[in-house]
Amino acid sequence: MKYYSEDHEWVEIIGDEAVVGLSEYAFDQELEVLAVELPEEETDFIIGDKFVEVQLESGENLELYCPISGTVIAVNELLQDEPGQLLDTNEERCWICRLSNIDIDEVNDMMNEDAYFRYLRKLGKV
């Protein structure tokens, strides 16, 4: 099952690990992603810590905050060479990182898919 934050990050729990990504609704789809600064493996994050920076063609830098506490065990190296894949709808290409040592209770404060799409409608994104 996938969980979503109001900042448009998603978390999918797989066993005792979490895969983290960014929803395609995070920012204006007309903007191009120029670079993604990924977290380093074996780094510990607490929910709310800055863990990724995204450089957009508009000159903006978008900071992403870890939606769940854990230790980075893998990063999506594809995003280094093809940063635009961050907003791909194919989850095999758009994930950011995998976390272990997660606090599963933290997803209780996140939205399930139905709640997230209601939230997007409220924002006028869908």
C-alpha positions as CSV (number, residue, x, y, z in Angstrom):
1,M,0.0,0.0,0.0
2,K,1.1,3.5,-0.8
3,Y,0.9,6.5,1.5
4,Y,1.2,10.2,0.6
5,S,2.2,13.4,2.3
6,E,0.8,16.8,1.7
7,D,4.1,17.7,0.2
8,H,3.4,15.0,-2.5
9,E,6.0,12.5,-1.5
10,W,4.9,8.9,-1.4
11,V,6.0,5.9,0.7
12,E,5.4,2.3,-0.2
13,I,5.9,-0.2,2.6
14,I,7.5,-3.5,1.4
15,G,8.1,-5.8,4.2
16,D,10.3,-4.0,6.8
17,E,11.5,-1.4,4.2
18,A,10.0,1.7,2.6
19,V,10.4,2.9,-1.0
20,V,10.1,6.7,-1.2
21,G,9.2,8.7,-4.3
22,L,7.6,12.0,-5.4
23,S,4.1,12.3,-6.9
24,E,3.8,13.6,-10.4
25,Y,1.6,16.4,-8.8
26,A,4.5,17.9,-6.8
27,F,4.9,20.9,-9.1
28,D,4.0,22.3,-12.4
29,Q,4.3,19.6,-15.0
30,E,5.5,22.1,-17.6
31,L,8.8,22.5,-15.7
32,E,11.8,20.4,-16.5
33,V,13.8,18.7,-13.8
34,L,17.5,19.5,-14.4
35,A,19.1,17.7,-11.5
36,V,18.3,15.6,-8.5
37,E,20.7,15.6,-5.5
38,L,20.1,12.2,-3.8
39,P,20.8,11.3,-0.2
40,E,23.8,9.2,0.5
41,E,23.5,5.5,1.4
42,E,23.7,4.6,5.0
43,T,22.5,8.0,6.1
44,D,19.9,8.1,8.8
45,F,16.9,10.5,8.5
46,I,14.2,11.5,10.9
47,I,10.8,12.4,9.5
48,G,10.9,16.0,8.3
49,D,14.7,16.1,7.6
50,K,15.7,17.6,4.3
51,F,16.9,14.7,2.2
52,V,16.7,15.6,-1.5
53,E,17.1,18.7,-3.6
54,V,15.6,19.1,-7.0
55,Q,16.8,21.7,-9.5
56,L,14.1,22.9,-11.9
57,E,14.6,24.7,-15.2
58,S,12.9,27.8,-13.7
59,G,15.9,28.2,-11.5
60,E,14.0,27.1,-8.4
61,N,15.4,24.5,-6.1
62,L,12.8,22.2,-4.6
63,E,13.7,20.7,-1.2
64,L,12.1,17.4,-0.3
65,Y,11.7,16.3,3.3
66,C,11.9,12.7,4.4
67,P,8.3,11.5,4.9
68,I,9.3,8.7,7.2
69,S,12.3,8.0,9.5
70,G,14.8,5.4,8.4
71,T,18.3,4.6,7.0
72,V,19.0,4.9,3.3
73,I,19.9,1.5,1.9
74,A,19.7,2.3,-1.8
75,V,19.2,5.3,-4.1
76,N,17.8,5.5,-7.7
77,E,21.0,6.1,-9.6
78,L,18.9,6.6,-12.8
79,L,17.9,10.0,-11.5
80,Q,21.5,11.2,-11.7
81,D,21.6,10.6,-15.5
82,E,17.9,11.2,-16.2
83,P,16.6,13.6,-13.5
84,G,13.3,14.0,-15.5
85,Q,12.4,10.5,-14.5
86,L,11.6,11.8,-11.0
87,L,8.1,12.6,-12.2
88,D,7.7,9.5,-14.4
89,T,4.5,7.5,-13.7
90,N,6.5,4.3,-14.0
91,E,7.5,3.6,-10.4
92,E,10.4,1.4,-11.4
93,R,12.0,4.6,-12.8
94,C,10.8,7.4,-10.4
95,W,11.6,6.2,-6.9
96,I,14.1,8.2,-4.9
97,C,15.4,5.8,-2.3
98,R,14.8,2.7,-0.2
99,L,14.8,3.0,3.6
100,S,15.3,0.4,6.3
101,N,15.0,0.8,10.1
102,I,11.7,2.6,9.4
103,D,9.1,3.7,12.0
104,I,6.0,2.1,10.5
105,D,3.7,4.1,12.8
106,E,4.7,7.3,11.0
107,V,2.6,6.3,7.9
108,N,-0.5,6.6,10.1
109,D,-0.2,10.4,9.7
110,M,-0.1,10.1,5.9
111,M,-2.9,9.8,3.4
112,N,-4.0,6.6,1.6
113,E,-4.5,6.9,-2.2
114,D,-8.2,7.8,-2.0
115,A,-7.5,10.6,0.6
116,Y,-4.6,11.9,-1.5
117,F,-6.7,12.2,-4.6
118,R,-9.4,14.0,-2.6
119,Y,-6.6,16.4,-1.4
120,L,-5.5,16.9,-5.0
121,R,-9.0,17.8,-6.1
122,K,-9.2,20.3,-3.3
123,L,-6.0,21.9,-4.6
124,G,-7.3,21.9,-8.1
125,K,-4.5,19.6,-9.4
126,V,-6.8,16.9,-10.9
